[in-house]
Amino acid sequence: MVVDLDRNAGGGGCHALNSLASYEWNAWKNNWKLLRRHRAVIRERIGLRAPVLVLQTCFVMHHLVHRLLRQYAGRILRACGLMKKL
């Protein structure tokens, strides 16, 4: 599933927690609307028979894991001395 939302450039920069949380929340809402609106196409043409709630849960979990890894992996590796700060 592809989600394309504009990120707001204001409000503390692209790495501010508020803007990231707001972006993720909007992505989740947008994906939920898209899944609900196009559930027949998803089932018939794409062949995904899972309920919309399961698809949404997978989307949210993927985003959470991806965001957490991207946000904190570098910090953890630097703290362990495995990566130098650029």
C-alpha positions, 0 to 999 in steps of 0.5 A: 500500500502506498501512502503519499502525504506531504510533510509539513516543513514548519514546526521544528524541522523534519526531525521534530517528534511532534511533526513525526507523530503528526505525520504518522497519525495522518498516514494511518488515518489515510491508509484506514480510509483507503482500505475501507473505501477500496476493500472490494478492489483489494479483495477481488483484483489484488487477492488479499482476503484479510480483513481491513483491520488486519491490513491496517494493523500490519501497516501500523506495525510496519510503520512503528518498527520502521520508525523506531529502527530509523530513529534509534538504531544510530543512537544505540550503535553510537552508544555501543561504540559501533558507529561514529557520529558524522 
